[in-house]
Amino acid sequence: MLNQDLFDSLEAQKIVDTLMKGQKDYVDERLEKERQ
């Protein structure tokens, strides 16, 4: 049971990291466009 919880939290962390990175890339892209 504990292992499943640990796995779930690791998966959730990966998803959060991916979303944060995607959001950062998106924001960076928007800033680049506005600067031009």
N, C-alpha and C positions, 0 to 999 in steps of 0.2 A: 504493500500500500504506500509506504513512504517513498519507494522508488518511483512509483507512478506520479506522486505529487511533485517530486523533484524534477522528473521528466517534463511534466506539464509546465512547471515554472520556468524551466530552461527554454522550452518552446515559446512560451509567452514572451520571455525576454528577447528571444531572437526576432519575434514578430515586431515587438516594440522597436528594437534597434533598426530593423528594416524600414519601418514606417518613418522613424525619425530621420534616417538617412535619405529616404525618398523625399521627405518634406524639405530637408535642407537643400538637396539638389534642385528641387523645384523653385525654392526661394532664390537660390544663387542664380538660376536661369532667368528668373524674372528681373533680378537686379541687373544682370548683364544687358538684357534687352532695354531696360530703362536708361542705362548709362549711354547707350549708343545714340 
